Amino acid sequence: MWDDFRLVKAIADRRTLAGAADTLAINTSTVFRRLGALEERLGTKLFERGRVGYALTPSGEEMVGLASRMADDVASFERRIAGRDLKPSGELRITTNDSFIIHMLTPIFARFREAFPDIRLEIIVGNQSLNLSRRDADIAIRATAHPTETLVGRRIASVAWTIYGRKGDEHPRERDEFRGLPWVGFSDSLPVSANGALADLTGQEAVYRLNTVLGLSHAIAAGMGIGSLPCFIGDAEPTLERLAEPQDDSSGAGLWLLTHADLKASARVRAFLDFAGAELMALKPLIEGRRAQAD
């Protein structure tokens, strides 16, 4: 019966049989056959087939609502069971973004594995926020100003941003002199507060936009324009030059280590939070943009 609910929810979420098949890791013909058999058994249509995909009927909406509640209950049970382990062992799923992976986290993951060889790490890289309540991941390492209320953890540091250009090029050194210079920025799919701040400084549209911070750093290094970057990227890249000091924004986005409240007592989660927390605190001057000032 649970498989029937999962099937209907997958079709509703993806709006196509092919999408549902991908979610459930089965083929499209199996989805079609199982849906037909379910509707015949229930004696009612669960979906209307249209040009834009599969739309729920009232009966389908009721079934999806129940499926969502069942999924939440199953995930809650799994979190409580996972939180009872006593030995730091097993699989630990961590979500973060590519910038943190490349510039900070991989050496920390390597040292953690040396310290806790019985824990297997699975790293999920992406800018989207995964649902820790649904066990999409056990731990999130992300930059945010307001963590989700259901998550617990610690704020490591403020994530400082400032303006960078290609090293060796001639650049102004005062913020009011940046106006009119070509700049590169983020697309709307990756909203970043530093994007708008630099737009105000230059007074023009970006000549190049993209949805990855790492890609932006490469564009600046290639001489496409000036741009805003986190200091832990810009200060560590020898081809880039800091053009201004970071703005004081201690109330803005911070680097957080987060987990779900039901998992905080898990031995492997606790081990990672303690280990990574200490390692990241050692990098706090770099994250907050204070390394270049001290050098």
Disulfide bonds with the S-S distance in Angstrom:
none
